[in-house]
Amino acid sequence: MAHRDPPDMRLPHIPADDYRRAQATGEPVVIVVHTTDPAGRPLRRYLIPLAVAAAAAIGGWALVVALCALLDAAAHTAAVIAQAAGPVGIGGITLKLARTKGN
């Protein structure tokens, strides 16, 4: 079974026999850690803000489209009701809500 270090560990584990030998002989223990730093910034730092901004833009446009559809349906409903009702009179004042198709 291969020895694996846990993730996010800064220094690898020093085996017990090497540590005891270094204590007994007084030799220093040298730990060499090879790191490879990535050049530049990772792609995730750019993609997450872009994805959030795109989702917000799409959500905003969807809200505008839904509002336009709702207003369009309300306007059509009002027109149908006005045509079906004919003239409306209140206290001797008569209002014609919609024109007939012939005029």
Secondary structure by P-SEA (a helix, b strand, c coil): cccccccccccccccaaaaaaaaaacbbbbbbbbbbbcccccccccaaaaaaaaaaaaaaaaaaaaaaaaaaaaaaaaaaaaaaacccccccccccccccccc
